[in-house]
């Protein structure tokens, strides 16, 4: 049944592409949030340093999956 196998491959490719797009959007949101949390007058973030590190590590983790 080659027809059914082809459908299964197409669904899998679609799911992988969708998952990849979702992860890319998550990374974009994380990075945009970091940029928006910068101090207006000084060269620093207005959130704790540890939160910045956790956010960057999460972005790296998401990028490493694909």
Secondary structure, DSSP 8 states (H G I E B T S, - for coil): -HHHHHHHHHHHHHHHHHHHHHHHHHHHHHHHHHHHTB-SSSSSBSS-HHHHHHHHHHHHHHHHT-
